[in-house]
Amino acid sequence: MNTHTVQEIPHPVLREKLFARFMLADDKSSHDQYYERKLDLFSEVKGNVLEIGPGTGVNFAFLPSDCQGTGIEPNPAMHEH
């Protein structure tokens, strides 16, 4: 059974919005640069994974199919990505 606590999230301030846009724009080059390394690093991950500050969530794609990934992102501007 999954239980989720929903909290009201404050509206992001300008710097949080700008940071989110910067990170989203950088995802493609980071993906190209670190793809092989991440495949290797994440290949042996098992169980439940909690990522603090996952940004746009790019690392979740590298988790093995039998892993459960959860992210806690403090920047509300990242939540839509």
TAVEN-V556338 format. One record per pair of residues at least 24 apart in sequence whose ideal C-beta (glycine too) atoms are under 10 Angstrom apart, sorted by the first residue. I is the first residue (numbers start at 1). J is the second residue. Records with the same first field share a line. If there is no record, write none. Layout:
I = J / J
This chain:
9 = 73 / 74 / 76 / 79
10 = 76
11 = 76 / 77
12 = 75 / 76 / 77 / 78 / 79 / 80
13 = 75 / 76 / 77
14 = 77
15 = 75 / 77
16 = 74 / 75 / 76 / 77 / 78
17 = 75 / 76 / 77 / 78
18 = 77
19 = 55 / 75 / 77 / 78
20 = 55 / 56 / 73 / 75 / 76 / 77 / 78 / 79 / 80 / 81
21 = 77 / 81
23 = 55 / 56 / 58 / 75 / 77 / 78 / 81
24 = 55 / 56 / 58 / 77 / 78 / 80 / 81
26 = 55 / 56 / 58
27 = 55 / 56 / 57 / 58 / 81
28 = 58
30 = 55 / 56 / 58
31 = 58 / 61
34 = 58 / 59 / 62
35 = 61 / 62
37 = 62
38 = 62
42 = 67
45 = 69
53 = 78
54 = 78 / 81
55 = 81
56 = 80 / 81
57 = 81
